[in-house]
Amino acid sequence: MEKVVIIGTGCAGLTAALYTARANLTPLVLTGTMPGGLLTTTSIVENFPGFPEGIDGYELMTRLQKQAERFGARVQFGTVESVALSQPPFTLTVDGETLQTQTVIIASGAGHRHLGLSSEDLLEKKGVTYCATCDGALPLFRNQPLVVVGGGDSACEEATYLTRFASVVYLVHRRDSLRASKIMAERTLTHAKIKPIWDSVVTEILDVKQDKVTGVRLKNVKTNKETALDCAGVFVAIGHVPNTQLFKGVLDMDENGYIIPERGSATNVPGVFVAGDCSDHVYRQAVTAAGMGCAAAIDAERYLAGLNQ
Ligand code: NAP
C-alpha cells in the first residue's frame, strides 16, 4: 500500500513529490508519456524566480526531479490506464499492473490543443507540429517559410524561436491583436523575420496528396476571403486541453475538463488532491503549478496525519 501516488512529473507533480518526500511519505511518482511535462519542450524559461539569466526548461525539470529523489521520491516511468477513486484505498492500473494507495495527487497537466482539421491529423509529424523547440531545427524547416498559429505567449515564443531556422515566420492569428504578454508581443511583432497575418484562420493544411506540408489555406474571418500561403511547416500553438479524461464522472470538473478543487487542493473525493495545469486555466505558469504542487503535498500530508489520529 502506497501512502502517496503522484500522477505527473511536471512542475506541479515534482514539487508535490519534493514536499511529500521531505515529509517522509516516500511518494511514488508516475511520469505518464511525457516525463518532465510540457516545460521540457520549452527552450529558455525566463520567468521562473531565482534564475536571472533564465534556465532551459529541460534542465529545470531534471534538477527538480533530482531534488525530489534526493529526499526519497520514487519516479517511475509509467502511464495510468484506469483509476478506481470512489473510496480509499484507491486502485490505479499502471501499464497493466494494479497498485493501491491511501492518497492520490493528480498533476497530469495539459496537452496541446489541435485545430481540429483532418489535414492537420494526416500531416502530423510530416510538417505539422506542436513544438518548435522539439522540431524547429529539422532539415525540412531550414530556410523555409513557416507558419505559426495562435496569438498567445506560446505562439510568440514559437515564432521567435523559429526565426533561427526559417526564411520567414508567418504568425496567423484569428483576431487583430495578440493575447500574449506585452513583452513577448513586442519582441515578436518587432522581429524582422516575423510577419503577422491578422483576423485569419487556417481552414486546410496542404498537401495531403503529397503527404507533406506545402502550404496552408487561410480564411480572413472579417472578409471571408480565402487565400493560399506557401510554407514547409505549420506550428500549432493555440493553447491546451487538460489531461483529465480518466477522472470524468468521478471528480468535479468544469465544462472544459479542468478539475475543480473543493477546498485548497482537495477534490470532492477525500484523499484525492489536484495541482497544476489540469485544474488551472487561469494562471498556467511554471511557478504557479509548483506552488499548487506544494499545497497539494501539504494537504495530502495533513489528510494522512488525520487518518492516523
Ligand atoms: P493561450 O494564452 O490560451 O492562447 C491561445 C491562443 O490561441 C489565443 O491567442 C487564442 O486566440 C488562440 N486560439 C485558441 N483556440 C484557437 C483555435 N481553435 N483556432 C485558432 N486560434 C485559437 O495559450 P498559450 O499561448 O499556450 O499560453 C498558455 C499559458 O502559458 C498562458 O498563461 C501564458 O502566459 C503561459 N505561457 C507563458 C510563457 C512565458 O511567459 N514565457 C510561454 C508560453 C506560455 P484568442 O486570443 O482569440 O483567444
Boltz pocket constraint, residues with backbone or C-beta under 6 A from the ligand:
constraints:
  - pocket:
      binder: B
      contacts: [[A, 44], [A, 45], [A, 46], [A, 47], [A, 113], [A, 114], [A, 115], [A, 149], [A, 150], [A, 151], [A, 152], [A, 153], [A, 154], [A, 155], [A, 157], [A, 174], [A, 175], [A, 177], [A, 178], [A, 179], [A, 181], [A, 201], [A, 237], [A, 238], [A, 239], [A, 240], [A, 282], [A, 283], [A, 284], [A, 285]]
      max_distance: 6.0
